Amino acid sequence: MKVNLHPKEGLLINAFMLFFIIHSVQVGVGLAGLPRVVYLVAKHDAWISVFLAGMITSIVLIFMVQMLKQYDSADLYGIHVDVFGKWAGQSLNFIYMIYMTSTFFIILMNYIEIVQVWIFPTLPTWQLSLVLILIVIYAVYGGIRVIVGVAFFSVIGTVWLVIVLFVPLQFGDFTHLLPILNVNAKQLVMGAQSTTLSMLGFEIIMFVYPFVKEKHKSMLFVQIGNLFTTIIFTLATLISIVFFASNSLEKTIWPVLSMFKIVRLPNLERFEFIAVSFWMLIILPNMCFYLWAASKGFSRILGKRQKSGVWIIAIVTFAATFLIKSRYQMNTITDVVAKLGFYFAFCYPVLLAMIVFIKKWFKRRGDKHAETQ
Amino acid sequence: MQKRSKWLKIAIVISSFCILTSCGVETKQLERLGLITAIGFDLKKENEINGTVAVSKFDPMAKVMTNVISANANTLQTLRAEENLAIDQRLEMGQLRCVIYSKELAEKGIIQLVNALNRDPTVGNMVYLTIAEEDASSIIKMDEKKIKVNIGTYLYNLIRQNVERELLISPTLHEFNHKFFDNGQDPVLPILQVKKDKVAISGVALFNDDKLAARLSNDKLFYLKLLTDEYRTGSKELEFDREEFSNIINTQGGKSFGEVYNKLFLSIDTLRSNTKIKLVDKKNIRFKVEVKMDSRLLETTNYLELGKTANMKFIEKKVNQEMEKQIKKLLLFFQEKKVDPVGIGNEYMAHVRGKPMTQKEWKELYKNAKFDVQVKNTIARTGTMD
């Protein structure tokens, strides 16, 4: 397997599209429940935790992009093989592939749960999952440029929901925010860790990177994308804290969706239905990118066609949807994947970047020695 | 290759059609639905509630547009199922506008019933919650011919227009929840009363936790609103001794004082107001309540010499004193009844670091809280007359 990937000129994407990619993959089902999850740990300073998490993500992204810049045009699969050799590298690739498949699955299941709770209580899980998976397969079949297009339209089509978030603000009570920094540092950090599930998605940069046209600009747009996500997440958390009483925020599963309940238009009594429906547009790029990256791994590891990988992963995921029946199972598995994500997307890339830096440094020194001799 | 992706597209289109056009999803046809617009809850006996619903119909052939059904059950969902058996249409909660709890229930606590509404995703967040002076069913069962519209719509409009005129504190489900679940604030709901074939708001209920603890008559509500909201419109009549104003009463060339009133009444109308509650002494729990308002003088029962600055200052001072007295009285009344509709507890908790306080702990402290009230009222205009 080659370390570097050189896609055809026609498949490349502009660097500024990385903004849409990173932002759209980060914003997903996690956001709907984010304020509550963080609030449980960091109380009314949750918004500081979220902001902190954004900062940490930004640092992790610096490591990732710097690591990618060490290579000409490689993705994570290539780097693994380059660093760890064929067998260990391929095994790590396989593990990462499984991680991405499970994230794909979690996004799908969480969204279906939201639809079942809010709009169609009797809708069988398999119907919606079948439709969603087919749409995602269709997008992935179109290749990376189509998926980036989905990400672009997802951001453009749903960014107005942020403005709607300001409506609940007028029902808010700002004394909830005081006293600022009432919790200790440990709780703040723990709170930041609990945002993992929402922050996830930025690791996709490690797979998209070979397809970026102006690679030297990628750091800038990746950081802007993450900053935008951080601002939206912090804002949503802040508004939730102000809007809900503390005891009710702890009990509300999807505070962001519950906040939309307050919005009332003259000809539309229940705005949350619109919000839940639009949420599909938000999660679509997430699912597309995860399926794409996982199936890419399939073709990179086994050297088979990516399309067969798409089908295999899709069928496995679809079969797995039958295993989950209830909210508490959902909770357990979401927690597991969130924890996995913490190690796979936050800790591991930093570690790997360190290894790559050291390796490249040794290699450069070795080259120099060879030259001088 | 090309052929395969074409087949895939066709398969997706067909399956999407099949699945998205409703197999598996319930259909809800408007004509077959009975939309619940109002629910009234009464306590039947221990562990059993009586629910009365007003159902609005869309059937154009039907003469009566509203059905009233009553049933007994233990939970809201069973109640709805029971009621569903008594009507030819399927009952839906999506258009619920107003929920009435009887006073008896309110005194025992209503949160168990409110939580049923919170959990149900079909119930909106802007439903109005109210308390009935006597039993809730008599309000729902009001003769519809007299009020001309569906009782749910009537109650909704009754409350909404008063909230919009700023005469009433908005009693939506969301606001109830917010205040109930906040440890430093208690909810306030309006009380409805049947008066000669009309339903009217006869006051507001003050809650301690989820139990009705006291009631406030409509004329005191002005001060509560002043303390809680940014107030824009709303007027208040103030009563004074005529003797105190004798210097500035213009008798208009020796004509008499007028005999209808032997006191002086001033009616002022708030243009804007701003209230700040500050914790000035953490140890002794002393609060400073600062009310700043701009108002206009709408009505006086005697002609006053309003042209002179000194006189205006005098009136302002008198009004300030009177309002300070009333607000202080009101705060002490809240304290005595252990209710905190103003949210003084929130203010306290916002400035005290450490472990979050429970409602009980706050109510213990609340007993000993002290208040200094300061009102700064500027009479900006006096209408078309001096």
HADDOCK unambig.tbl for C-alpha pairs under 7 A between the chains (distance, minus, plus):
assign (segid A and resid 118 and name CA) (segid B and resid 121 and name CA) 5.73 0.50 0.50
assign (segid A and resid 120 and name CA) (segid B and resid 25 and name CA) 6.57 0.50 0.50
assign (segid A and resid 122 and name CA) (segid B and resid 25 and name CA) 6.54 0.50 0.50
assign (segid A and resid 123 and name CA) (segid B and resid 24 and name CA) 5.62 0.50 0.50
assign (segid A and resid 123 and name CA) (segid B and resid 25 and name CA) 5.50 0.50 0.50
assign (segid A and resid 124 and name CA) (segid B and resid 24 and name CA) 6.90 0.50 0.50
assign (segid A and resid 127 and name CA) (segid B and resid 19 and name CA) 6.65 0.50 0.50
assign (segid A and resid 131 and name CA) (segid B and resid 16 and name CA) 6.27 0.50 0.50
assign (segid A and resid 134 and name CA) (segid B and resid 12 and name CA) 6.50 0.50 0.50
assign (segid A and resid 175 and name CA) (segid B and resid 346 and name CA) 6.42 0.50 0.50
assign (segid A and resid 175 and name CA) (segid B and resid 347 and name CA) 6.47 0.50 0.50
assign (segid A and resid 175 and name CA) (segid B and resid 350 and name CA) 5.73 0.50 0.50
assign (segid A and resid 176 and name CA) (segid B and resid 350 and name CA) 6.76 0.50 0.50
assign (segid A and resid 178 and name CA) (segid B and resid 350 and name CA) 4.52 0.50 0.50
assign (segid A and resid 178 and name CA) (segid B and resid 351 and name CA) 6.68 0.50 0.50
assign (segid A and resid 179 and name CA) (segid B and resid 350 and name CA) 5.08 0.50 0.50
assign (segid A and resid 179 and name CA) (segid B and resid 351 and name CA) 5.72 0.50 0.50
assign (segid A and resid 179 and name CA) (segid B and resid 353 and name CA) 6.37 0.50 0.50
assign (segid A and resid 182 and name CA) (segid B and resid 353 and name CA) 6.03 0.50 0.50
assign (segid A and resid 182 and name CA) (segid B and resid 354 and name CA) 6.46 0.50 0.50
assign (segid A and resid 244 and name CA) (segid B and resid 178 and name CA) 5.86 0.50 0.50
assign (segid A and resid 245 and name CA) (segid B and resid 178 and name CA) 4.91 0.50 0.50
assign (segid A and resid 245 and name CA) (segid B and resid 181 and name CA) 5.33 0.50 0.50
assign (segid A and resid 245 and name CA) (segid B and resid 182 and name CA) 4.75 0.50 0.50
assign (segid A and resid 246 and name CA) (segid B and resid 181 and name CA) 6.66 0.50 0.50
assign (segid A and resid 246 and name CA) (segid B and resid 182 and name CA) 6.14 0.50 0.50
assign (segid A and resid 247 and name CA) (segid B and resid 181 and name CA) 5.27 0.50 0.50
assign (segid A and resid 247 and name CA) (segid B and resid 182 and name CA) 6.77 0.50 0.50
assign (segid A and resid 248 and name CA) (segid B and resid 181 and name CA) 5.94 0.50 0.50
assign (segid A and resid 261 and name CA) (segid B and resid 124 and name CA) 6.42 0.50 0.50
assign (segid A and resid 261 and name CA) (segid B and resid 125 and name CA) 5.74 0.50 0.50
assign (segid A and resid 262 and name CA) (segid B and resid 125 and name CA) 5.81 0.50 0.50
assign (segid A and resid 262 and name CA) (segid B and resid 126 and name CA) 6.48 0.50 0.50
assign (segid A and resid 270 and name CA) (segid B and resid 124 and name CA) 6.94 0.50 0.50
